[in-house]
Amino acid sequence: MQTQNFTLYDVICRNARIYGDREAIVFNDVRLTYRQYKEKCDQLAAGLTQVGVEKGDRLGIVAHNCDEFMILYGAAAKTGAIVLPVNWRFQETEMAYVINDGTPRLVFAGAEYQKTVEEIAGRVHSIEGCYAIGGGEPLKGFRPFRELHLEKGSETPSLISADSGFVIIHTAAVAGEPRGALLSQSNVIHCNLEMMISSQLGPDDCHICILPLFHIAALSMSMATLHAGGKNAIVERFDPELTLRLIEKEKGTGFFHFPPILQMLLDKHDESAGAYDLSTLRHVGGIDSPDNMMRLKKIVPHVVLGTAFGQTEAFPVTLGPIEERPGSAGRPTALSKVALFDDYDNEVPAGTPGEICVRSPVVFLGYWGRDQDTAYTFRNNWHHTGDIGRFDEDGYLWYVKRKAEKELIKPGGENVYPIEVEKAILAHEAVDEACVIGVPDKQWGEAIKAICILAPGKSLDPDALIDFVASRIARYKKPKFVVFVDSLPRTGDGEIDRDQVKKDHGGRF
C-alpha cells in the first residue's frame, strides 16, 4: 500500500529538501551536499533504467569504498534494483561463486578487480555489461561509471515498495558455500531508526566510514548517518593516519571497528604524541579488548563505547553502552523481540542458556535462492540466529557460544566457518583429516587453528599448508596455527569431537 510506503529513496528526497546545503558524502576531494547527492542518484537511476535495469535486477559491485558506491546504493533504492556487494578480499573462485549465485545484470568493479571480474563475467551469462567504479583508467571492456549518469535524472516518483529487496550480502560459508542474505529497504530503514535512537544521531554527526561497504556494519552505520542528515566521510581502505586526520578535519563523531583497527589507531595516535584532536568523537562501536577500550577512554573520556549483538541477517538485535553492563551485549533494541529457546523450542528462563531467536522488522527476507535454508532459519515464526546466549535478571543479553551447526570463527570481525577451511585443507594430498577451531588472539580477537592428521607416509610443513589454503580461499580464512597429531577425539557416533578438540588445543569452549 503506497500510502504507508517509505523507502530509502524517500529518505534521500527528504534530506535534499530539508538539509539540501549540508554535506552528505565526503571522499578524497569530492564533497557532495544532500541536494547534489540526490541529483547524482537520480542521474544514475535514469541511466540504469535506460540500459534496461528493472526492479529486482541485481547490480554486482567489487570495489573499495568510494562516493560512487554510496551513489549506487541510492540509485538502486529509487529503481528497485538489488545491490550485490562482493567481498574484494575473496579469491577468484569465491568471488565467482558469489557473482554466479547472485546473477547480476551489471557488474561494477574497481581498477584492482576489473581483470578478475572480466574473467568471471565470461562465465556468468546473466551479466550484460561491466562498468568501472572508483576512479582509474577502465580496463578494455569496462565502460566508465559516469557514462551511466544521464544529464537530467527523472523526477518521476518512485513507486518501489520498501519491502522489496535492496541488498544481498553473502554470509560466511556455513556448509562450505556462502549464502546470500537478502535485506529489504524496510530492513535498512528500521536498522537506521534503531541506531539513530541508540547513538542519538542527528545532522551534526559525522561517521568516519573505515569498514568496507560490502559489510553490514559499514552499510548500516552509513545509512543511519545519512538518514539522520549527518555526514559520511568515506575512507577507501583503512589507514590509521588518514583516519585520525579525518576525525580531526571532518569533526568525526563516530565509527565502527573490528580488531586490530582500534589498536592501530591508538598506536598511531601515541606515535604522533597526541597530535590529532579526537575530542569530537561521541560514539564508537565494535569488538576489541578492554585494554584498548580504556586507552581510547583516556584520550576521549566522554566517548560512549557501544556493544551489540547482531548478524547480517538481523542487525542490530541488542544494543547498549559497554559500561552499563560490562561483558554483556546490551539489551533488546526498541524494535526487536528477543527470546531464548532450548533444542525442543521451549523458551528458557533468565540465567539459562538458549538459542537467540528474534522477531523484528530488521530480520532479513531470506537466503537468496535457498528456500529450504530460509524455512529452517524461520521455523516456528522466529528467526533462529544459531547463537547461544543467556539473559540476566535485568534483561541484558550475555553471549555464550555458537550452536554446533553454526560453528563460527571471527578473525578481525570477518565470519569464517570451520567447514570451509577444513574443505580447503583436505584438498591437500598430504592431509587425511582436519578439525579447525577458533583460538583467542590478542591482535585479531580470534585466530584460526587447524589440527590435522597426515596421510600415511606423508610429511608437510605447517607454513606450506597455510600457504596452500591461502591460495584457495580468502587469506583471512587461512589458519594462523597448524598442528599435526596422530589422532582426533571422537563422539559416540564416530564424528570428530570438536568440543574436546577445543579443550585439548586452546580453543574457545
Beta strands, then each sheet from edge to edge (+ up, - down):
strand 1: 23-27
strand 2: 30-33
strand 3: 58-62
strand 4: 82-85
strand 5: 106-109
strand 6: 129-132
strand 7: 143-144
strand 8: 165-170
strand 9: 180-184
strand 10: 206-209
strand 11: 231-234
strand 12: 254-257
strand 13: 283-286
strand 14: 304-311
strand 15: 314-321
strand 16: 331-332
strand 17: 337-341
strand 18: 354-359
strand 19: 366-367
strand 20: 383-391
strand 21: 397-402
strand 22: 431-441
strand 23: 445-454
strand 24: 481-484
sheet 1: 2+ 1- 11- 10-
sheet 2: 4+ 3+ 5+ 6+ 7+
sheet 3: 8+ 9- 19+
sheet 4: 12+ 13+ 14+ 15- 16+
sheet 5: 17+ 18- 20+ 21-
sheet 6: 22+ 23- 24-
end
